[in-house]
C-alpha cells in the first residue's frame, strides 16, 4: 500500500505531464489568433478603414492575454 506522500507525488507528476500539453495548445491558439489578427488588420488597412490602429491594439491585447494565461499557469502550478 502506498503512503499519502507517494500518491501526491504521482499525481503531481501526472499534472506536470498534462501541463506541457496544455501549454502547447495555448501557444497554438495564440499563434492562430495572431494569424487571424494579421489578416484582419491587413484587410482593414487595405480597405482604408479609420479604426485600423484600434483594431490592432485590440487583437494584440487578446494575444498578450492568451500568453499571460500560459505564463500564469506556470506560476500557479509550478
KAJO-V106527 format. One record per residue. N is the residue number from 1. RES is the residue in three letters. PHI is phi in degrees with one decimal (999 if undefined). Layout:
n->[N;N]
res->[RES;RES]
phi->[PHI;PHI]
//
This chain:
n->[1;2;3;4;5;6;7;8;9;10;11;12;13;14;15;16;17;18;19;20;21;22;23;24;25;26;27;28;29;30;31;32;33;34;35;36;37;38;39;40;41;42;43;44;45;46;47;48;49;50;51;52;53;54;55;56;57;58;59;60;61;62;63;64;65;66;67;68;69;70;71;72;73;74;75;76;77;78]
res->[UNK;UNK;UNK;UNK;UNK;UNK;UNK;UNK;UNK;UNK;UNK;UNK;UNK;UNK;UNK;UNK;UNK;UNK;UNK;UNK;UNK;UNK;UNK;UNK;UNK;UNK;UNK;UNK;UNK;UNK;UNK;UNK;UNK;UNK;UNK;UNK;UNK;UNK;UNK;UNK;UNK;UNK;UNK;UNK;UNK;UNK;UNK;UNK;UNK;UNK;UNK;UNK;UNK;UNK;UNK;UNK;UNK;UNK;UNK;UNK;UNK;UNK;UNK;UNK;UNK;UNK;UNK;UNK;UNK;UNK;UNK;UNK;UNK;UNK;UNK;UNK;UNK;UNK]
phi->[999;-87.2;-80.6;-61.3;-65.0;-66.4;-65.4;-63.8;-63.3;-65.3;-68.2;-65.4;-65.9;-65.4;-64.2;-64.5;-65.7;-72.6;-62.8;-63.4;-67.3;-65.0;-63.6;-62.6;-63.4;-63.9;-66.0;-65.6;-61.8;-63.8;-66.7;-64.6;-61.8;-63.6;-65.4;-62.4;-58.8;-60.9;-65.0;-65.7;-67.8;-61.9;-62.8;-63.2;-64.9;-67.8;-80.5;78.4;-64.7;-81.3;-98.3;-63.9;-65.6;-64.3;-65.6;-62.4;-64.6;-64.6;-67.0;-65.2;-63.9;-64.1;-64.9;-63.6;-65.7;-62.8;-68.0;-67.0;-62.1;-61.5;-67.2;-68.8;-62.9;-63.2;-73.0;-74.7;-95.0;-133.3]
//
